Amino acid sequence: MGKRTIAIIGGSGFIGTRLVKRLSTRSDLALKIIDLKESQRFAQWYHYADVTQPESLRQALAGCDAVINLAATHRDKRRSRSLDRQVSVEGARTLCNVAVELAIKQIVFTSSVAVYGVVEQETGEEGSLVPADRFGKSKRQAELIYQAWRHAGAGNKLTIIRPTPVFGEGDRGHFYHLCRRIASGRYVMIGDGNNRQSMAYVENIAAHLEYVLDRQADYQISNYADKPDLTMNQLIEGVATALGREDRFIHIPYWPGMCGVALLDLAGKVSRHKFAISRAKVQKFCATAQFTSNGPSHFVAPVELSLAIEQTVRHEFS
């Protein structure tokens, strides 16, 4: 049996680079990295394509047997309101059309737990799909497009992974900014810190994507989170320990803290200054956001969550 050619859309990015590194050791696979931005680590496999442009995607996917779609919008202030829809929804429609033309029979799509919206208890795949923001709504719309593709063609195989927020070395998301505030000694804790939030380490989600690629299930939807879920107090203690700091931070009860942040929001509107802290961010930080997967799986994450946190903190702040 010859090599399977695997396309990783978004393969130049944070998760994509980790995934390509894993797959690059495999003698049974040939790889294509498909992205707007050239891969800094694996330029030899890079192919330019825009997921919303059929012709560029058609050329890049020629000869591929399977596609892993990691394409996502960047979390920055320049992101337009329509960009989530363009990348997730129009990108899904374009990819499915091109897959039909090129007889590609396997697609793995990374969605998000944002499709569930606000959850009040640990939520599995049977949870209600009530996305609360445009990102979650765009991911849910994309899922429906991929599901239609799967039903429309005999032999089409679809796996949808809904990861919790992903962290790791080199990312500049919420976890990194939390660590940076703790490292600076200027961290203020609002609330009791007993709420739990699910997380996923980048190496583990990459390993899970490799696992589902090999399984080639006809159809599967699963959440992904590294367990056990930590309370915010436990997370902060783990970060502080990795930094070699004692957990001596200012703790403010929830409601007084929220009142103070609301005043900051008001001051920001008047002065047109954007503060690093906001009411929406504090509400999200203090909320419970726990997810689990109830489907059968023999996957074992290669890195324990506590070690992943330690490795990430030491890499970024040593």
Backbone hydrogen bonds, N-H to C=O, Kabsch-Sander energy under -0.5 kcal/mol:
donor,donor_aa,acceptor,acceptor_aa,energy
4,R,28,D,-2.1
6,I,4,R,-0.6
6,I,30,A,-3.1
7,A,66,A,-2.6
8,I,32,K,-3.0
9,I,7,A,-0.7
9,I,68,I,-2.3
10,G,34,I,-3.2
11,G,8,I,-1.4
11,G,34,I,-0.7
13,G,10,G,-1.6
17,T,13,G,-2.5
18,R,14,F,-1.0
19,L,15,I,-2.4
20,V,16,G,-2.9
21,K,17,T,-2.1
22,R,18,R,-1.7
23,L,19,L,-2.6
24,S,20,V,-2.3
25,T,22,R,-1.1
26,R,23,L,-1.8
29,L,26,R,-0.7
30,A,4,R,-2.9
32,K,6,I,-2.2
33,I,45,W,-3.0
34,I,8,I,-2.2
34,I,32,K,-0.6
35,D,33,I,-0.5
35,D,47,H,-1.6
45,W,42,F,-1.7
46,Y,43,A,-1.3
47,H,33,I,-2.8
49,A,35,D,-1.2
51,V,49,A,-0.5
53,Q,50,D,-2.3
57,L,53,Q,-2.0
58,R,54,P,-2.8
59,Q,55,E,-2.1
60,A,56,S,-1.9
61,L,57,L,-2.2
62,A,58,R,-0.7
62,A,59,Q,-0.6
64,C,61,L,-2.2
65,D,5,T,-2.9
66,A,5,T,-1.4
67,V,106,Q,-2.2
68,I,7,A,-3.0
69,N,67,V,-0.6
69,N,108,V,-3.3
70,L,9,I,-2.9
70,L,68,I,-0.8
76,D,74,H,-1.6
79,R,76,D,-1.4
83,L,80,S,-0.8
84,D,80,S,-0.6
86,Q,82,S,-2.3
87,V,83,L,-2.6
88,S,84,D,-2.6
89,V,84,D,-0.5
89,V,85,R,-1.4
90,E,85,R,-2.1
91,G,86,Q,-1.2
92,A,88,S,-1.3
93,R,89,V,-2.2
94,T,90,E,-2.6
95,L,91,G,-2.7
96,C,92,A,-2.5
97,N,93,R,-2.0
98,V,94,T,-2.5
99,A,95,L,-2.7
100,V,96,C,-1.8
101,E,97,N,-1.9
102,L,98,V,-2.4
103,A,99,A,-0.6
103,A,100,V,-0.8
104,I,99,A,-2.3
105,K,65,D,-0.8
106,Q,65,D,-0.7
107,I,157,K,-2.4
108,V,67,V,-2.9
109,F,159,T,-2.8
110,T,69,N,-2.1
111,S,109,F,-0.9
111,S,161,I,-3.1
113,V,163,P,-1.8
115,V,112,S,-1.5
116,Y,113,V,-1.9
117,G,114,A,-0.9
123,T,290,Q,-2.0
127,G,124,G,-2.1
130,V,128,S,-1.1
132,A,114,A,-0.5
137,K,133,D,-2.4
138,S,134,R,-2.3
139,K,135,F,-2.1
140,R,136,G,-2.1
141,Q,137,K,-2.2
142,A,138,S,-2.1
143,E,139,K,-2.2
144,L,140,R,-1.8
145,I,141,Q,-1.5
146,Y,142,A,-2.3
147,Q,143,E,-2.4
148,A,144,L,-1.9
149,W,145,I,-2.0
150,R,146,Y,-2.3
151,H,147,Q,-2.0
152,A,148,A,-1.6
153,G,149,W,-1.0
156,N,153,G,-1.7
157,K,105,K,-3.5
158,L,218,D,-2.0
159,T,107,I,-2.1
160,I,220,Q,-2.9
161,I,109,F,-2.7
161,I,159,T,-0.5
162,R,222,S,-2.8
164,T,224,Y,-2.0
167,F,200,A,-2.3
171,D,168,G,-1.9
177,H,173,G,-1.9
178,L,174,H,-2.2
179,C,175,F,-2.4
180,R,176,Y,-2.5
181,R,177,H,-1.9
182,I,178,L,-2.1
183,A,179,C,-2.8
184,S,180,R,-1.7
185,G,181,R,-0.7
185,G,182,I,-0.9
186,R,181,R,-1.2
189,M,250,I,-3.4
190,I,188,V,-0.6
191,G,252,I,-2.8
197,Q,230,L,-1.5
198,S,289,A,-3.0
199,M,226,D,-0.6
200,A,165,P,-1.8
202,V,167,F,-2.4
205,I,201,Y,-2.3
206,A,202,V,-2.1
207,A,203,E,-2.0
208,H,204,N,-2.2
209,L,205,I,-2.2
210,E,206,A,-2.0
211,Y,207,A,-2.0
212,V,208,H,-2.4
213,L,209,L,-1.9
214,D,210,E,-1.9
215,R,211,Y,-1.6
216,Q,212,V,-1.6
220,Q,158,L,-1.8
222,S,160,I,-2.4
224,Y,162,R,-2.1
226,D,199,M,-3.1
230,L,197,Q,-0.6
232,M,195,N,-1.7
233,N,193,G,-2.4
235,L,231,T,-2.4
236,I,232,M,-2.6
237,E,233,N,-2.3
238,G,234,Q,-2.3
239,V,235,L,-2.3
240,A,236,I,-2.8
241,T,237,E,-2.4
242,A,238,G,-2.1
243,L,239,V,-1.8
244,G,240,A,-0.6
244,G,241,T,-1.0
245,R,240,A,-3.1
248,R,246,E,-2.3
249,F,247,D,-0.5
250,I,187,Y,-1.0
252,I,189,M,-3.3
252,I,250,I,-0.5
257,G,253,P,-2.2
258,M,254,Y,-2.7
259,C,255,W,-2.2
260,G,256,P,-2.1
261,V,257,G,-2.2
262,A,258,M,-2.3
263,L,259,C,-1.8
264,L,260,G,-1.5
265,D,261,V,-2.5
266,L,262,A,-2.2
267,A,263,L,-2.5
268,G,264,L,-2.5
269,K,265,D,-2.0
270,V,266,L,-2.1
271,S,267,A,-2.7
272,R,268,G,-1.6
273,H,268,G,-0.9
275,F,273,H,-0.8
282,V,278,S,-2.3
283,Q,279,R,-2.6
284,K,280,A,-2.1
285,F,281,K,-2.4
286,C,282,V,-2.3
287,A,283,Q,-0.7
287,A,284,K,-0.6
289,A,196,R,-2.4
292,T,123,T,-2.3
294,N,292,T,-0.5
305,L,227,K,-0.5
308,A,304,E,-2.5
309,I,305,L,-2.4
310,E,306,S,-1.9
311,Q,307,L,-3.0
312,T,308,A,-2.3
313,V,309,I,-2.5
314,R,310,E,-2.4
315,H,311,Q,-2.1
316,E,312,T,-2.1
317,F,313,V,-2.4
318,S,314,R,-1.6
